[in-house]
């Protein structure tokens, strides 16, 4: 127990909090791929942006539904957590009142899932940007 | 939003697999070569899974 605490403390000392380690995840969340781009990983950043943006926008075009914070239902809250990962795309969609979902379209449910997955993939990209910032990954 | 895109199940799975594989490849591996290889592996697994599940459901329905 004491050993584990000591190891964790040593690990925390080994990764000092730098400006980039805070900035890269924050910007990466807001604009997918930007966390990589500000660290000069241009190709990775652009590919991440294209992938996440395409998934989200395709989901929107397929008449998918966007989840709001006050869902009430536990599944709605999980949907919201997924959606919010898409950063600026989620904010703009919410502000414009898009993504209401259309029951008339059979593919609308695919669209809803596309938008959730886009957000979740961006969370992975944010974690990757952080690992690059602290030097854990090249 | 006025734009409406309708994808069938397979094309939706194809698009999903492509973009998810790109993100997985970039975020889960260190070198460029490994990223490409892992991305292709994920893409093949996604599509393979769709095809296997599709045939399994077809067999179950019979």
N, CA and C atoms of all chains as a GROMACS GRO file, in nm:
protein
  600
    1UNK      N    1   0.084  -0.121   0.000
    1UNK     CA    2   0.000   0.000   0.000
    1UNK      C    3   0.088   0.126   0.000
    2UNK      N    4   0.180   0.128   0.100
    2UNK     CA    5   0.270   0.244   0.110
    2UNK      C    6   0.361   0.251  -0.012
    3UNK      N    7   0.401   0.131  -0.057
    3UNK     CA    8   0.486   0.123  -0.176
    3UNK      C    9   0.416   0.181  -0.297
    4UNK      N   10   0.287   0.143  -0.311
    4UNK     CA   11   0.207   0.189  -0.426
    4UNK      C   12   0.192   0.341  -0.423
    5UNK      N   13   0.169   0.397  -0.303
    5UNK     CA   14   0.154   0.542  -0.290
    5UNK      C   15   0.284   0.612  -0.326
    6UNK      N   16   0.396   0.555  -0.282
    6UNK     CA   17   0.527   0.613  -0.314
    6UNK      C   18   0.552   0.612  -0.464
    7UNK      N   19   0.515   0.499  -0.528
    7UNK     CA   20   0.535   0.488  -0.673
    7UNK      C   21   0.452   0.592  -0.747
    8UNK      N   22   0.327   0.610  -0.700
    8UNK     CA   23   0.239   0.709  -0.766
    8UNK      C   24   0.295   0.850  -0.748
    9UNK      N   25   0.346   0.879  -0.630
    9UNK     CA   26   0.404   1.010  -0.604
    9UNK      C   27   0.526   1.034  -0.693
   10UNK      N   28   0.607   0.930  -0.710
   10UNK     CA   29   0.726   0.941  -0.797
   10UNK      C   30   0.686   0.964  -0.942
   11UNK      N   31   0.580   0.893  -0.984
   11UNK     CA   32   0.532   0.908  -1.122
   11UNK      C   33   0.481   1.050  -1.145
   12UNK      N   34   0.412   1.105  -1.043
   12UNK     CA   35   0.361   1.243  -1.055
   12UNK      C   36   0.475   1.342  -1.064
   13UNK      N   37   0.583   1.314  -0.991
   13UNK     CA   38   0.701   1.402  -0.997
   13UNK      C   39   0.768   1.395  -1.133
   14UNK      N   40   0.764   1.276  -1.193
   14UNK     CA   41   0.832   1.254  -1.321
   14UNK      C   42   0.764   1.327  -1.436
   15UNK      N   43   0.633   1.357  -1.422
   15UNK     CA   44   0.562   1.426  -1.529
   15UNK      C   45   0.516   1.564  -1.480
   16UNK      N   46   0.604   1.663  -1.488
   16UNK     CA   47   0.567   1.796  -1.440
   16UNK      C   48   0.457   1.858  -1.527
   17UNK      N   49   0.376   1.940  -1.464
   17UNK     CA   50   0.266   2.006  -1.534
   17UNK      C   51   0.322   2.121  -1.617
   18UNK      N   52   0.315   2.106  -1.748
   18UNK     CA   53   0.362   2.214  -1.835
   18UNK      C   54   0.242   2.282  -1.900
   19UNK      N   55   0.268   2.395  -1.961
   19UNK     CA   56   0.161   2.468  -2.029
   19UNK      C   57   0.101   2.382  -2.140
   20UNK      N   58   0.191   2.313  -2.212
   20UNK     CA   59   0.145   2.231  -2.325
   20UNK      C   60   0.060   2.113  -2.278
   21UNK      N   61   0.093   2.057  -2.161
   21UNK     CA   62   0.016   1.942  -2.112
   21UNK      C   63  -0.126   1.980  -2.070
   22UNK      N   64  -0.151   2.108  -2.052
   22UNK     CA   65  -0.286   2.156  -2.022
   22UNK      C   66  -0.354   2.206  -2.149
   23UNK      N   67  -0.274   2.278  -2.229
   23UNK     CA   68  -0.328   2.342  -2.351
   23UNK      C   69  -0.366   2.240  -2.459
   24UNK      N   70  -0.280   2.141  -2.480
   24UNK     CA   71  -0.304   2.044  -2.589
   24UNK      C   72  -0.435   1.966  -2.570
   25UNK      N   73  -0.462   1.910  -2.450
   25UNK     CA   74  -0.591   1.842  -2.435
   25UNK      C   75  -0.711   1.936  -2.447
   26UNK      N   76  -0.697   2.058  -2.391
   26UNK     CA   77  -0.809   2.153  -2.394
   26UNK      C   78  -0.843   2.193  -2.538
   27UNK      N   79  -0.740   2.229  -2.615
   27UNK     CA   80  -0.763   2.269  -2.754
   27UNK      C   81  -0.804   2.149  -2.838
   28UNK      N   82  -0.745   2.033  -2.805
   28UNK     CA   83  -0.780   1.909  -2.875
   28UNK      C   84  -0.925   1.870  -2.855
   29UNK      N   85  -0.977   1.899  -2.736
   29UNK     CA   86  -1.120   1.870  -2.714
   29UNK      C   87  -1.207   1.966  -2.794
   30UNK      N   88  -1.171   2.095  -2.789
   30UNK     CA   89  -1.253   2.196  -2.856
   30UNK      C   90  -1.253   2.176  -3.008
   31UNK      N   91  -1.135   2.159  -3.065
   31UNK     CA   92  -1.124   2.136  -3.210
   31UNK      C   93  -1.051   2.003  -3.228
   32UNK      N   94  -1.121   1.899  -3.271
   32UNK     CA   95  -1.057   1.768  -3.286
   32UNK      C   96  -0.929   1.774  -3.370
   33UNK      N   97  -0.822   1.716  -3.319
   33UNK     CA   98  -0.695   1.714  -3.392
   33UNK      C   99  -0.605   1.833  -3.363
   34UNK      N  100  -0.662   1.940  -3.308
   34UNK     CA  101  -0.582   2.061  -3.285
   34UNK      C  102  -0.477   2.039  -3.176
   35UNK      N  103  -0.504   1.950  -3.083
   35UNK     CA  104  -0.406   1.918  -2.978
   35UNK      C  105  -0.279   1.859  -3.036
   36UNK      N  106  -0.292   1.787  -3.147
   36UNK     CA  107  -0.175   1.733  -3.216
   36UNK      C  108  -0.110   1.841  -3.301
   37UNK      N  109  -0.194   1.924  -3.363
   37UNK     CA  110  -0.141   2.026  -3.455
   37UNK      C  111  -0.055   2.128  -3.379
   38UNK      N  112  -0.096   2.168  -3.259
   38UNK     CA  113  -0.015   2.268  -3.188
   38UNK      C  114   0.118   2.208  -3.138
   39UNK      N  115   0.127   2.076  -3.146
   39UNK     CA  116   0.254   2.012  -3.111
   39UNK      C  117   0.330   1.968  -3.237
   40UNK      N  118   0.290   2.029  -3.349
   40UNK     CA  119   0.354   2.009  -3.479
   40UNK      C  120   0.340   1.866  -3.533
   41UNK      N  121   0.237   1.795  -3.490
   41UNK     CA  122   0.204   1.665  -3.550
   41UNK      C  123   0.093   1.693  -3.652
   42UNK      N  124   0.134   1.757  -3.763
   42UNK     CA  125   0.036   1.810  -3.858
   42UNK      C  126  -0.048   1.702  -3.924
   43UNK      N  127   0.019   1.600  -3.976
   43UNK     CA  128  -0.055   1.496  -4.051
   43UNK      C  129  -0.153   1.424  -3.959
   44UNK      N  130  -0.106   1.387  -3.840
   44UNK     CA  131  -0.194   1.319  -3.744
   44UNK      C  132  -0.312   1.407  -3.707
   45UNK      N  133  -0.284   1.535  -3.683
   45UNK     CA  134  -0.390   1.629  -3.645
   45UNK      C  135  -0.495   1.644  -3.754
   46UNK      N  136  -0.448   1.658  -3.878
   46UNK     CA  137  -0.542   1.675  -3.990
   46UNK      C  138  -0.625   1.548  -4.009
   47UNK      N  139  -0.559   1.432  -4.001
   47UNK     CA  140  -0.633   1.306  -4.017
   47UNK      C  141  -0.737   1.287  -3.906
   48UNK      N  142  -0.699   1.323  -3.784
   48UNK     CA  143  -0.794   1.313  -3.672
   48UNK      C  144  -0.912   1.407  -3.693
   49UNK      N  145  -0.880   1.530  -3.737
   49UNK     CA  146  -0.987   1.626  -3.760
   49UNK      C  147  -1.083   1.576  -3.868
   50UNK      N  148  -1.027   1.530  -3.980
   50UNK     CA  149  -1.111   1.483  -4.091
   50UNK      C  150  -1.200   1.366  -4.045
   51UNK      N  151  -1.139   1.272  -3.972
   51UNK     CA  152  -1.214   1.153  -3.930
   51UNK      C  153  -1.327   1.189  -3.835
   52UNK      N  154  -1.294   1.265  -3.732
   52UNK     CA  155  -1.394   1.296  -3.629
   52UNK      C  156  -1.501   1.391  -3.684
   53UNK      N  157  -1.457   1.491  -3.760
   53UNK     CA  158  -1.554   1.586  -3.818
   53UNK      C  159  -1.646   1.514  -3.917
   54UNK      N  160  -1.589   1.426  -3.999
   54UNK     CA  161  -1.672   1.355  -4.097
   54UNK      C  162  -1.775   1.269  -4.028
   55UNK      N  163  -1.734   1.196  -3.926
   55UNK     CA  164  -1.829   1.110  -3.854
   55UNK      C  165  -1.942   1.193  -3.794
   56UNK      N  166  -1.904   1.304  -3.730
   56UNK     CA  167  -2.006   1.387  -3.664
   56UNK      C  168  -2.101   1.448  -3.767
   57UNK      N  169  -2.043   1.505  -3.874
   57UNK     CA  170  -2.128   1.574  -3.973
   57UNK      C  171  -2.214   1.475  -4.051
   58UNK      N  172  -2.158   1.357  -4.079
   58UNK     CA  173  -2.239   1.254  -4.145
   58UNK      C  174  -2.356   1.214  -4.057
   59UNK      N  175  -2.328   1.200  -3.927
   59UNK     CA  176  -2.434   1.166  -3.832
   59UNK      C  177  -2.544   1.272  -3.831
   60UNK      N  178  -2.501   1.396  -3.838
   60UNK     CA  179  -2.598   1.507  -3.841
   60UNK      C  180  -2.679   1.504  -3.970
   61UNK      N  181  -2.610   1.478  -4.081
   61UNK     CA  182  -2.678   1.474  -4.211
   61UNK      C  183  -2.771   1.352  -4.221
   62UNK      N  184  -2.743   1.250  -4.142
   62UNK     CA  185  -2.832   1.132  -4.142
   62UNK      C  186  -2.949   1.152  -4.046
   63UNK      N  187  -2.967   1.276  -4.002
   63UNK     CA  188  -3.078   1.315  -3.913
   63UNK      C  189  -3.067   1.251  -3.775
   64UNK      N  190  -2.940   1.235  -3.729
   64UNK     CA  191  -2.919   1.180  -3.596
   64UNK      C  192  -2.962   1.278  -3.488
   65UNK      N  193  -2.976   1.224  -3.368
   65UNK     CA  194  -3.023   1.306  -3.256
   65UNK      C  195  -2.907   1.344  -3.166
   66UNK      N  196  -2.909   1.469  -3.118
   66UNK     CA  197  -2.806   1.514  -3.026
   66UNK      C  198  -2.864   1.510  -2.883
   67UNK      N  199  -2.782   1.468  -2.788
   67UNK     CA  200  -2.828   1.459  -2.649
   67UNK      C  201  -2.796   1.587  -2.573
   68UNK      N  202  -2.886   1.625  -2.485
   68UNK     CA  203  -2.864   1.745  -2.404
   68UNK      C  204  -2.828   1.706  -2.261
   69UNK      N  205  -2.776   1.804  -2.186
   69UNK     CA  206  -2.724   1.776  -2.052
   69UNK      C  207  -2.831   1.726  -1.956
   70UNK      N  208  -2.951   1.778  -1.969
   70UNK     CA  209  -3.056   1.741  -1.873
   70UNK      C  210  -3.144   1.629  -1.927
   71UNK      N  211  -3.079   1.522  -1.968
   71UNK     CA  212  -3.152   1.409  -2.027
   71UNK      C  213  -3.245   1.338  -1.930
   72UNK      N  214  -3.202   1.328  -1.804
   72UNK     CA  215  -3.284   1.258  -1.705
   72UNK      C  216  -3.255   1.109  -1.705
   73UNK      N  217  -3.278   1.043  -1.816
   73UNK     CA  218  -3.253   0.900  -1.829
   73UNK      C  219  -3.103   0.873  -1.830
   74UNK      N  220  -3.060   0.761  -1.770
   74UNK     CA  221  -2.916   0.729  -1.762
   74UNK      C  222  -2.854   0.712  -1.901
   75UNK      N  223  -2.930   0.653  -1.994
   75UNK     CA  224  -2.878   0.635  -2.130
   75UNK      C  225  -2.862   0.769  -2.201
   76UNK      N  226  -2.953   0.862  -2.171
   76UNK     CA  227  -2.941   0.997  -2.228
   76UNK      C  228  -2.816   1.067  -2.174
   77UNK      N  229  -2.788   1.044  -2.045
   77UNK     CA  230  -2.669   1.107  -1.986
   77UNK      C  231  -2.543   1.049  -2.052
   78UNK      N  232  -2.542   0.919  -2.075
   78UNK     CA  233  -2.426   0.857  -2.142
   78UNK      C  234  -2.412   0.910  -2.285
   79UNK      N  235  -2.526   0.928  -2.350
   79UNK     CA  236  -2.526   0.985  -2.485
   79UNK      C  237  -2.469   1.126  -2.484
   80UNK      N  238  -2.506   1.202  -2.382
   80UNK     CA  239  -2.456   1.339  -2.368
   80UNK      C  240  -2.304   1.338  -2.349
   81UNK      N  241  -2.255   1.247  -2.264
   81UNK     CA  242  -2.110   1.238  -2.240
   81UNK      C  243  -2.037   1.209  -2.372
   82UNK      N  244  -2.093   1.118  -2.451
   82UNK     CA  245  -2.033   1.088  -2.581
   82UNK      C  246  -2.036   1.208  -2.673
   83UNK      N  247  -2.152   1.272  -2.682
   83UNK     CA  248  -2.169   1.388  -2.771
   83UNK      C  249  -2.076   1.503  -2.736
   84UNK      N  250  -2.064   1.530  -2.606
   84UNK     CA  251  -1.989   1.649  -2.562
   84UNK      C  252  -1.840   1.638  -2.598
   85UNK      N  253  -1.794   1.516  -2.623
   85UNK     CA  254  -1.654   1.496  -2.663
   85UNK      C  255  -1.621   1.560  -2.797
   86UNK      N  256  -1.723   1.586  -2.878
   86UNK     CA  257  -1.698   1.641  -3.012
   86UNK      C  258  -1.666   1.790  -3.009
   87UNK      N  259  -1.665   1.851  -2.892
   87UNK     CA  260  -1.620   1.989  -2.877
   87UNK      C  261  -1.703   2.090  -2.952
   88UNK      N  262  -1.637   2.165  -3.042
   88UNK     CA  263  -1.703   2.276  -3.111
   88UNK      C  264  -1.820   2.227  -3.196
   89UNK      N  265  -1.810   2.105  -3.247
   89UNK     CA  266  -1.921   2.053  -3.330
   89UNK      C  267  -2.047   2.038  -3.246
   90UNK      N  268  -2.029   1.990  -3.124
   90UNK     CA  269  -2.145   1.974  -3.034
   90UNK      C  270  -2.202   2.110  -2.996
   91UNK      N  271  -2.112   2.204  -2.965
   91UNK     CA  272  -2.156   2.337  -2.922
   91UNK      C  273  -2.236   2.406  -3.032
   92UNK      N  274  -2.183   2.401  -3.155
   92UNK     CA  275  -2.252   2.467  -3.268
   92UNK      C  276  -2.386   2.398  -3.296
   93UNK      N  277  -2.386   2.266  -3.294
   93UNK     CA  278  -2.510   2.191  -3.320
   93UNK      C  279  -2.618   2.226  -3.219
   94UNK      N  280  -2.576   2.236  -3.094
   94UNK     CA  281  -2.671   2.268  -2.987
   94UNK      C  282  -2.722   2.413  -3.003
   95UNK      N  283  -2.627   2.503  -3.035
   95UNK     CA  284  -2.663   2.645  -3.048
   95UNK      C  285  -2.759   2.667  -3.165
   96UNK      N  286  -2.739   2.592  -3.273
   96UNK     CA  287  -2.824   2.608  -3.392
   96UNK      C  288  -2.952   2.526  -3.383
   97UNK      N  289  -2.965   2.451  -3.277
   97UNK     CA  290  -3.082   2.365  -3.258
   97UNK      C  291  -3.095   2.259  -3.368
   98UNK      N  292  -2.980   2.214  -3.416
   98UNK     CA  293  -2.979   2.104  -3.513
   98UNK      C  294  -2.981   1.972  -3.435
   99UNK      N  295  -2.984   1.862  -3.508
   99UNK     CA  296  -2.975   1.731  -3.445
   99UNK      C  297  -3.094   1.696  -3.359
  100UNK      N  298  -3.212   1.722  -3.411
  100UNK     CA  299  -3.334   1.690  -3.335
  100UNK      C  300  -3.375   1.543  -3.352
  101UNK      N  301  -3.318   1.478  -3.454
  101UNK     CA  302  -3.353   1.338  -3.479
  101UNK      C  303  -3.483   1.330  -3.556
  102UNK      N  304  -3.486   1.240  -3.653
  102UNK     CA  305  -3.607   1.225  -3.734
  102UNK      C  306  -3.646   1.077  -3.736
  103UNK      N  307  -3.763   1.050  -3.680
  103UNK     CA  308  -3.807   0.909  -3.673
  103UNK      C  309  -3.840   0.857  -3.813
  104UNK      N  310  -3.875   0.952  -3.904
  104UNK     CA  311  -3.914   0.912  -4.040
  104UNK      C  312  -3.799   0.845  -4.116
  105UNK      N  313  -3.674   0.876  -4.077
  105UNK     CA  314  -3.559   0.818  -4.148
  105UNK      C  315  -3.507   0.697  -4.071
  106UNK      N  316  -3.498   0.584  -4.140
  106UNK     CA  317  -3.450   0.462  -4.076
  106UNK      C  318  -3.304   0.475  -4.034
  107UNK      N  319  -3.229   0.558  -4.108
  107UNK     CA  320  -3.086   0.570  -4.079
  107UNK      C  321  -3.056   0.673  -3.970
  108UNK      N  322  -3.159   0.738  -3.919
  108UNK     CA  323  -3.137   0.842  -3.817
  108UNK      C  324  -3.069   0.784  -3.693
  109UNK      N  325  -3.102   0.660  -3.661
  109UNK     CA  326  -3.041   0.598  -3.543
  109UNK      C  327  -2.891   0.574  -3.566
  110UNK      N  328  -2.855   0.539  -3.689
  110UNK     CA  329  -2.711   0.528  -3.722
  110UNK      C  330  -2.644   0.663  -3.699
  111UNK      N  331  -2.712   0.768  -3.745
  111UNK     CA  332  -2.658   0.903  -3.731
  111UNK      C  333  -2.633   0.940  -3.586
  112UNK      N  334  -2.728   0.904  -3.500
  112UNK     CA  335  -2.712   0.930  -3.356
  112UNK      C  336  -2.586   0.861  -3.303
  113UNK      N  337  -2.568   0.737  -3.344
  113UNK     CA  338  -2.450   0.660  -3.297
  113UNK      C  339  -2.321   0.718  -3.355
  114UNK      N  340  -2.326   0.763  -3.480
  114UNK     CA  341  -2.208   0.825  -3.543
  114UNK      C  342  -2.162   0.945  -3.460
  115UNK      N  343  -2.258   1.028  -3.417
  115UNK     CA  344  -2.221   1.149  -3.343
  115UNK      C  345  -2.165   1.116  -3.205
  116UNK      N  346  -2.220   1.013  -3.141
  116UNK     CA  347  -2.167   0.972  -3.010
  116UNK      C  348  -2.025   0.919  -3.026
  117UNK      N  349  -2.006   0.834  -3.127
  117UNK     CA  350  -1.873   0.774  -3.147
  117UNK      C  351  -1.771   0.881  -3.184
  118UNK      N  352  -1.813   0.981  -3.262
  118UNK     CA  353  -1.721   1.090  -3.297
  118UNK      C  354  -1.668   1.156  -3.170
  119UNK      N  355  -1.757   1.180  -3.075
  119UNK     CA  356  -1.717   1.241  -2.947
  119UNK      C  357  -1.625   1.150  -2.868
  120UNK      N  358  -1.656   1.022  -2.865
  120UNK     CA  359  -1.574   0.927  -2.789
  120UNK      C  360  -1.435   0.912  -2.852
  121UNK      N  361  -1.431   0.912  -2.985
  121UNK     CA  362  -1.301   0.905  -3.054
  121UNK      C  363  -1.218   1.029  -3.023
  122UNK      N  364  -1.287   1.143  -3.010
  122UNK     CA  365  -1.213   1.265  -2.978
  122UNK      C  366  -1.154   1.259  -2.836
  123UNK      N  367  -1.222   1.191  -2.744
  123UNK     CA  368  -1.165   1.173  -2.610
  123UNK      C  369  -1.034   1.094  -2.619
  124UNK      N  370  -1.031   0.994  -2.706
  124UNK     CA  371  -0.908   0.914  -2.723
  124UNK      C  372  -0.799   1.004  -2.782
  125UNK      N  373  -0.837   1.087  -2.881
  125UNK     CA  374  -0.740   1.178  -2.943
  125UNK      C  375  -0.686   1.278  -2.841
  126UNK      N  376  -0.773   1.324  -2.750
  126UNK     CA  377  -0.732   1.419  -2.645
  126UNK      C  378  -0.629   1.352  -2.553
  127UNK      N  379  -0.656   1.228  -2.514
  127UNK     CA  380  -0.562   1.154  -2.428
  127UNK      C  381  -0.429   1.135  -2.498
  128UNK      N  382  -0.434   1.110  -2.630
  128UNK     CA  383  -0.311   1.093  -2.707
  128UNK      C  384  -0.232   1.224  -2.712
  129UNK      N  385  -0.303   1.336  -2.732
  129UNK     CA  386  -0.236   1.467  -2.734
  129UNK      C  387  -0.168   1.494  -2.601
  130UNK      N  388  -0.234   1.456  -2.492
  130UNK     CA  389  -0.175   1.473  -2.358
  130UNK      C  390  -0.049   1.389  -2.343
  131UNK      N  391  -0.055   1.265  -2.389
  131UNK     CA  392   0.062   1.177  -2.379
  131UNK      C  393   0.180   1.231  -2.459
  132UNK      N  394   0.151   1.292  -2.572
  132UNK     CA  395   0.259   1.354  -2.650
  132UNK      C  396   0.315   1.474  -2.573
  133UNK      N  397   0.225   1.551  -2.512
  133UNK     CA  398   0.267   1.673  -2.440
  133UNK      C  399   0.358   1.641  -2.320
  134UNK      N  400   0.330   1.529  -2.252
  134UNK     CA  401   0.413   1.495  -2.135
  134UNK      C  402   0.533   1.410  -2.172
  135UNK      N  403   0.547   1.379  -2.302
  135UNK     CA  404   0.664   1.305  -2.350
  135UNK      C  405   0.652   1.154  -2.337
  136UNK      N  406   0.531   1.106  -2.307
  136UNK     CA  407   0.510   0.962  -2.295
  136UNK      C  408   0.505   0.896  -2.433
  137UNK      N  409   0.469   0.977  -2.532
  137UNK     CA  410   0.462   0.928  -2.670
  137UNK      C  411   0.531   1.028  -2.761
  138UNK      N  412   0.589   0.979  -2.870
  138UNK     CA  413   0.659   1.070  -2.962
  138UNK      C  414   0.563   1.146  -3.051
  139UNK      N  415  -3.130   2.171  -4.036
  139UNK     CA  416  -3.042   2.118  -4.141
  139UNK      C  417  -3.126   2.063  -4.256
  140UNK      N  418  -3.096   2.108  -4.376
  140UNK     CA  419  -3.170   2.063  -4.493
  140UNK      C  420  -3.109   1.938  -4.555
  141UNK      N  421  -2.976   1.928  -4.545
  141UNK     CA  422  -2.906   1.816  -4.608
  141UNK      C  423  -2.941   1.685  -4.539
  142UNK      N  424  -2.983   1.589  -4.619
  142UNK     CA  425  -3.012   1.457  -4.563
  142UNK      C  426  -2.939   1.350  -4.642
  143UNK      N  427  -2.862   1.271  -4.572
  143UNK     CA  428  -2.788   1.162  -4.636
  143UNK      C  429  -2.847   1.031  -4.587
  144UNK      N  430  -2.873   0.942  -4.680
  144UNK     CA  431  -2.924   0.811  -4.642
  144UNK      C  432  -2.822   0.705  -4.682
  145UNK      N  433  -2.764   0.641  -4.584
  145UNK     CA  434  -2.668   0.534  -4.610
  145UNK      C  435  -2.733   0.401  -4.576
  146UNK      N  436  -2.703   0.299  -4.657
  146UNK     CA  437  -2.754   0.167  -4.618
  146UNK      C  438  -2.663   0.109  -4.509
  147UNK      N  439  -2.701  -0.004  -4.456
  147UNK     CA  440  -2.629  -0.058  -4.340
  147UNK      C  441  -2.482  -0.082  -4.371
  148UNK      N  442  -2.454  -0.139  -4.488
  148UNK     CA  443  -2.314  -0.172  -4.520
  148UNK      C  444  -2.231  -0.046  -4.541
  149UNK      N  445  -2.284   0.052  -4.615
  149UNK     CA  446  -2.204   0.174  -4.636
  149UNK      C  447  -2.183   0.250  -4.507
  150UNK      N  448  -2.283   0.246  -4.418
  150UNK     CA  449  -2.266   0.310  -4.286
  150UNK      C  450  -2.154   0.240  -4.209
  151UNK      N  451  -2.153   0.108  -4.214
  151UNK     CA  452  -2.048   0.031  -4.145
  151UNK      C  453  -1.912   0.058  -4.206
  152UNK      N  454  -1.910   0.074  -4.339
  152UNK     CA  455  -1.784   0.100  -4.410
  152UNK      C  456  -1.726   0.236  -4.369
  153UNK      N  457  -1.810   0.337  -4.369
  153UNK     CA  458  -1.767   0.473  -4.330
  153UNK      C  459  -1.721   0.475  -4.184
  154UNK      N  460  -1.800   0.412  -4.098
  154UNK     CA  461  -1.766   0.405  -3.956
  154UNK      C  462  -1.631   0.336  -3.937
  155UNK      N  463  -1.613   0.222  -4.004
  155UNK     CA  464  -1.488   0.146  -3.990
  155UNK      C  465  -1.368   0.227  -4.035
  156UNK      N  466  -1.385   0.297  -4.147
  156UNK     CA  467  -1.274   0.376  -4.203
  156UNK      C  468  -1.228   0.483  -4.103
  157UNK      N  469  -1.320   0.563  -4.056
  157UNK     CA  470  -1.282   0.675  -3.969
  157UNK      C  471  -1.237   0.628  -3.830
  158UNK      N  472  -1.304   0.528  -3.776
  158UNK     CA  473  -1.264   0.477  -3.644
  158UNK      C  474  -1.125   0.413  -3.653
  159UNK      N  475  -1.097   0.344  -3.763
  159UNK     CA  476  -0.966   0.279  -3.780
  159UNK      C  477  -0.854   0.382  -3.789
  160UNK      N  478  -0.881   0.493  -3.858
  160UNK     CA  479  -0.780   0.599  -3.869
  160UNK      C  480  -0.744   0.651  -3.730
  161UNK      N  481  -0.848   0.679  -3.650
  161UNK     CA  482  -0.823   0.733  -3.514
  161UNK      C  483  -0.753   0.629  -3.428
  162UNK      N  484  -0.798   0.504  -3.434
  162UNK     CA  485  -0.733   0.398  -3.355
  162UNK      C  486  -0.586   0.383  -3.395
  163UNK      N  487  -0.561   0.384  -3.525
  163UNK     CA  488  -0.423   0.367  -3.574
  163UNK      C  489  -0.331   0.477  -3.521
  164UNK      N  490  -0.379   0.601  -3.529
  164UNK     CA  491  -0.297   0.716  -3.487
  164UNK      C  492  -0.274   0.714  -3.335
  165UNK      N  493  -0.378   0.682  -3.260
  165UNK     CA  494  -0.369   0.698  -3.115
  165UNK      C  495  -0.311   0.578  -3.042
  166UNK      N  496  -0.313   0.461  -3.104
  166UNK     CA  497  -0.271   0.341  -3.031
  166UNK      C  498  -0.130   0.293  -3.064
  167UNK      N  499  -0.064   0.356  -3.159
  167UNK     CA  500   0.070   0.311  -3.196
  167UNK      C  501   0.168   0.428  -3.203
  168UNK      N  502   0.298   0.395  -3.197
  168UNK     CA  503   0.402   0.499  -3.188
  168UNK      C  504   0.455   0.542  -3.324
  169UNK      N  505   0.499   0.445  -3.405
  169UNK     CA  506   0.563   0.482  -3.532
  169UNK      C  507   0.461   0.484  -3.646
  170UNK      N  508   0.500   0.555  -3.752
  170UNK     CA  509   0.410   0.568  -3.867
  170UNK      C  510   0.375   0.432  -3.928
  171UNK      N  511   0.475   0.347  -3.940
  171UNK     CA  512   0.453   0.214  -3.998
  171UNK      C  513   0.354   0.134  -3.913
  172UNK      N  514   0.373   0.137  -3.782
  172UNK     CA  515   0.283   0.064  -3.692
  172UNK      C  516   0.142   0.121  -3.694
  173UNK      N  517   0.134   0.254  -3.709
  173UNK     CA  518   0.001   0.319  -3.715
  173UNK      C  519  -0.077   0.269  -3.836
  174UNK      N  520  -0.008   0.266  -3.951
  174UNK     CA  521  -0.074   0.221  -4.075
  174UNK      C  522  -0.116   0.075  -4.062
  175UNK      N  523  -0.026  -0.006  -4.010
  175UNK     CA  524  -0.056  -0.149  -3.996
  175UNK      C  525  -0.172  -0.173  -3.900
  176UNK      N  526  -0.172  -0.102  -3.788
  176UNK     CA  527  -0.278  -0.121  -3.690
  176UNK      C  528  -0.412  -0.067  -3.742
  177UNK      N  529  -0.404   0.044  -3.815
  177UNK     CA  530  -0.526   0.100  -3.876
  177UNK      C  531  -0.588   0.003  -3.975
  178UNK      N  532  -0.503  -0.058  -4.058
  178UNK     CA  533  -0.553  -0.155  -4.156
  178UNK      C  534  -0.611  -0.278  -4.085
  179UNK      N  535  -0.542  -0.320  -3.977
  179UNK     CA  536  -0.590  -0.435  -3.899
  179UNK      C  537  -0.728  -0.406  -3.841
  180UNK      N  538  -0.744  -0.287  -3.781
  180UNK     CA  539  -0.874  -0.250  -3.722
  180UNK      C  540  -0.982  -0.245  -3.829
  181UNK      N  541  -0.948  -0.188  -3.946
  181UNK     CA  542  -1.045  -0.178  -4.054
  181UNK      C  543  -1.091  -0.316  -4.099
  182UNK      N  544  -0.994  -0.407  -4.114
  182UNK     CA  545  -1.026  -0.544  -4.154
  182UNK      C  546  -1.112  -0.613  -4.048
  183UNK      N  547  -1.080  -0.591  -3.922
  183UNK     CA  548  -1.157  -0.654  -3.814
  183UNK      C  549  -1.300  -0.599  -3.808
  184UNK      N  550  -1.313  -0.467  -3.826
  184UNK     CA  551  -1.447  -0.407  -3.826
  184UNK      C  552  -1.532  -0.467  -3.938
  185UNK      N  553  -1.475  -0.465  -4.060
  185UNK     CA  554  -1.552  -0.514  -4.174
  185UNK      C  555  -1.574  -0.664  -4.166
  186UNK      N  556  -1.472  -0.736  -4.122
  186UNK     CA  557  -1.485  -0.881  -4.104
  186UNK      C  558  -1.594  -0.912  -4.003
  187UNK      N  559  -1.597  -0.836  -3.895
  187UNK     CA  560  -1.700  -0.855  -3.792
  187UNK      C  561  -1.840  -0.831  -3.846
  188UNK      N  562  -1.853  -0.727  -3.930
  188UNK     CA  563  -1.983  -0.697  -3.991
  188UNK      C  564  -2.027  -0.813  -4.080
  189UNK      N  565  -1.934  -0.862  -4.163
  189UNK     CA  566  -1.969  -0.971  -4.255
  189UNK      C  567  -2.004  -1.099  -4.179
  190UNK      N  568  -1.924  -1.133  -4.078
  190UNK     CA  569  -1.949  -1.255  -3.999
  190UNK      C  570  -2.083  -1.244  -3.927
  191UNK      N  571  -2.107  -1.127  -3.864
  191UNK     CA  572  -2.234  -1.108  -3.792
  191UNK      C  573  -2.352  -1.113  -3.890
  192UNK      N  574  -2.333  -1.055  -4.008
  192UNK     CA  575  -2.439  -1.057  -4.110
  192UNK      C  576  -2.475  -1.198  -4.152
  193UNK      N  577  -2.370  -1.277  -4.182
  193UNK     CA  578  -2.395  -1.416  -4.224
  193UNK      C  579  -2.453  -1.498  -4.108
  194UNK      N  580  -2.407  -1.472  -3.986
  194UNK     CA  581  -2.459  -1.545  -3.869
  194UNK      C  582  -2.609  -1.517  -3.852
  195UNK      N  583  -2.648  -1.391  -3.871
  195UNK     CA  584  -2.790  -1.356  -3.857
  195UNK      C  585  -2.871  -1.418  -3.970
  196UNK      N  586  -2.811  -1.424  -4.090
  196UNK     CA  587  -2.878  -1.485  -4.204
  196UNK      C  588  -2.902  -1.634  -4.177
  197UNK      N  589  -2.802  -1.701  -4.118
  197UNK     CA  590  -2.816  -1.843  -4.086
  197UNK      C  591  -2.920  -1.865  -3.976
  198UNK      N  592  -2.919  -1.776  -3.876
  198UNK     CA  593  -3.015  -1.791  -3.765
  198UNK      C  594  -3.159  -1.772  -3.812
  199UNK      N  595  -3.175  -1.688  -3.913
  199UNK     CA  596  -3.310  -1.658  -3.962
  199UNK      C  597  -3.371  -1.775  -4.039
  200UNK      N  598  -3.284  -1.862  -4.092
  200UNK     CA  599  -3.332  -1.972  -4.176
  200UNK      C  600  -3.393  -2.086  -4.093
   0.00000   0.00000   0.00000
